[in-house]
Each structure stands twice: as C-alpha cells, then as structure tokens.
Amino acid sequence: FQVAPETKAVMKWLRSIPFVLSASLHGGELVVTYPYDYSRHPMEEKMFSPTPDEKMFKMLAKAYADAHPVISDRSELRCGGNFVKRGGIINGAEWYSFTGGMADFNYLHTNCFEVTVEVGCEKFPLEEELFTIWHENRDALLNYMEMVHRGIKGIVSDKFGNPIKNARISVRGIQHDVTTGN
C-alpha cells in the first residue's frame, strides 16, 4: 500500500504538532462518519467497528450533524443513502470499510480525533454550488470546532511546575492512551 508524498507530509505534521480535533471534508453524500473506517474483520462489509472512544466520536459527529441544516432535516432523503434514522452519523466501517483513512491514522498514531464530513450529494460540485455548500456547513463547522473544549485538558508537570513531554495519559475504562505535547 503506497502512501502519497502529500499524505506523508500531513502525517509528519500531525506527529509534530499536538492537534486534538480535525475533520476531513468530502463530497458525495450528506453524513458524518467516525472511526474506525476499516473493519476489524476485513472480509466483512458494513460491519460496525468502534474505537474505545466510541461515545466521544458519536458526540463529535452529532455536534456537526445536528448543526447542519440539511443533515439534521429529518424529512429529507439523503442522496441515495438514507442516514435520517441514524441522526446523520454512522461508524465509517459500518457504511463501507476501507484501509488507509486519515481518521483511523489520527486516532491510532496521534492525539487527534477526526471525523469525515460528507458535505453534499455531489462528489464534484459545480462552482456555483460552492457558496450554498459553504453556508450549509459554516455553522456546523463552528459548532464542531467548539467541541475542542470538551473532555479532559490541562498541563502535566513535574514537582517544579515544568511541563512533562510525552507523558502518557490513561482514562479508566477507555483503552486508548494519549500523550502530552512538547
């Protein structure tokens, strides 16, 4: 499996700066997906594949979906796939499993939680559609960004008050540690 140079550059960037939240914007549907995108059972299609932080990812995805005027509109059909009953969100592997996604990479190799936002029905929208797509997603993006203030935050320091680099932080009941930044 070949990694493109620009993907390698983003991976290096993510490892050098302690990001905690990101979103990948795609086209072709109206839904917010969250990790894992790759099923633990590669022979299975559409298999739910949760991370240890399933509750947090659902909350993040809902924060975006609930603030999006079309995704949250319960009366509208969705581009051939119907995510209304799911509240506009789905576990990525449950929708379709694929390997090499940035959301899975971020979760497994950095402290960053990422969701994938399918911003519209057209995979390649026309230029004149971009203004509408922006307005449909602006408040949802802002609402999602505000989620960075949720969860545990603080400074890990030694007895002299000096920050501790690469300290491992564990939360009881969640088998996924994070580390402190530089």
N, C-alpha and C positions, 0 to 999 in steps of 0.2 A: 504494500500500500504506500504510494508515493505522496509525500507532503509537499505542497506548492511552496515556493520561496516566500510569498506574502503571508502564508499561514504560519510558516516557521517564524517569521518576524513578529507576528502577533503573539505567538506562543512565548517567545523570548520577552516581549514587552509585558505580558501578563505575569510572568515569573519575576520580573524586576520591580514592578510596582504593585503594592498590595490592594488591588481592586477587590471589592466585595460584592458588586452588583453590576450586571450588564444585560443587554438584550440584543438579540440578532433579529433584524427586520427582513422579512421575506415577503414575496407576493404569491398569490395563487389560491388563497383560502382566507377565511376570517376565523381565526382561532389562536389561542396562546398555548404553546406546548412547553413542557418542562421535562427535565431529565428523570430517568435515563432515556436517551433516544435509541440506544442499542439494547436489544433484548438480551437478557442473561442466557436465553435459550435461542441461539442463532437459527435453529431450524424452525422456530415458531414465528408466525406472523401475527401482528396485532396482539402481542402479549404484554400486559401491564408489567412494568419494570421499574419499581420505585427506588429512590435513593433512601438512605437513612434519614434524610431531611425532607421526606415526602410532605409533611404538614406545612413546612415553611415554603416549599416550592408551590404548593397549591395556593397558599395565601398570596404569594408574589404574583402568580398567574391571574388569580381572581382580582387583585388590585388593578391590573391592566385591563382585563376583560370587562369588569364592572364599570370602568370609567370610559369605555369605548362606546359611542352611541349606536353603532351597528352591531357589534358583537353582543352587546347587552340587550338589544332589542329582541324580545322573546317571540315576536310574531313573524320574524323574517327568516326565510330559508337561507342557508349558507352555501352558496357556490357549488352545490352538488354534494357536499358533505354536511351533515346536519349536527352541529355541536350545541344547539339550543338547550337540549335536555341536560347537557353536561356543564352548562353555565359558561360556554365559550372557551373552556380549557380542556386539555387532555394530556396525559402522560405521553411523551413522544413515541416511545416504542409501542404503546397501545394503538396509536394511529398508524404508524408504519416504522419499522425498525431499520436503522441504518448506522453504519460504523463511521467513525471519524468526525463526529459533530463537535463543534466548539463548546456547546453547553456541557457535554459529558467531559471533555478535556478540562474545562474550567473547574468543574466540581471535583474531579479526581486529582488534578495536579496543581491547583491554586486555591485561594480562599474565596474565589469569585462564584457567585450563584448567577446563572444565566438562564433566561427563558428565550424561546423563539416566538416572535410575533409574526403571524401571517397577516399582513396589513390590508389585504384586499383580494378580491376574486381574480383579478388579472395577474398572471405571472409577470408580464411585461406591460405595465400600464402605459397608456399614451401620455404624452407630455401634458395635455390639457386636463388629465385626471389627477395629476400630482397635487395640485392645490387642494382639492377636495380630500384626498387621502391624508395630506398633512393635517388638515383641520379635524378630520375624524380621529386622528391619532395623537394630536398635541396634548390634550388634557390627560389622556391615558398614559402617555409617556411621563408627564409631570407627576401624576399620581404614583406611577411605578418608581420613579426616582426618589420620591419621598419615603419609600419603603426602606431605603438605606439606613434610616434611623431606627428601624425595628431590630429586635434581637439584642444580643449581648455586645457591649462595646466598652472600651476602657483602655488603660495603659498597664501593661505588665512590667513591673520594675523590681529592681533588687532593693536590698535594705537601705541603700543610699539614695534611692529615687531615680537611678539610671535605668532607662528602658532596656529590656532584655530582648535581643534579636533572636528570631526563630524559636521562641518558646512555644511549646505545644499546648493547646487549649482543648480540653475534653469536656463534653457535656454528658452527664449521666443519662443513659437511655438512648443516646444517638451515637452510633459507631462511625463517626466521621470527625476527625480532629482537624483543627485549623492551626496555623502558626502565626506568630506576631511578625510584623514587618520590620524593616530596618530602623 
